[in-house]
Amino acid sequence: MRSRSDRASRQLSAASPLLAGLAIDLEPLVEAIADEVERRVVRLLEGERARSAPRGGALSVREAAQELRVSENTVGRMIQDGRLASLKVGARRVVPRGAIDAYIATQAE
């Protein structure tokens, strides 16, 4: 995974004459980004799902379907008939994580 970081460092070195006027050292930022990418790839390879939303966040319809282990169409029907709460954000439909938790709780009863 260090090859990306090395490549980024070489690109940064090539660009440094252009960036000479900037008082910002980008090397730590490049390293931090490369390290984070590496951690996420390792998690994915180990079978963990990289969480794009914090526990209190909202999920896309696709993510909600994965969480509930149903199809996206089923999530759409659940939203339409009121079994699952959702929000419209611009053109997207999102499902609050709390709505997922509430639905699971009602099914467990």
ABEGO torsion letter per residue (X at the ends): XAAAAAAAAAAAAAAAAAAAABABBAAAAAAAAAAAAAAAAAAAAAGBBBBABBAABBBBAAAAAAAAGBBAAAAAAAAAAGABBBBBBEABBBBBAAAAAAAAAAAAX
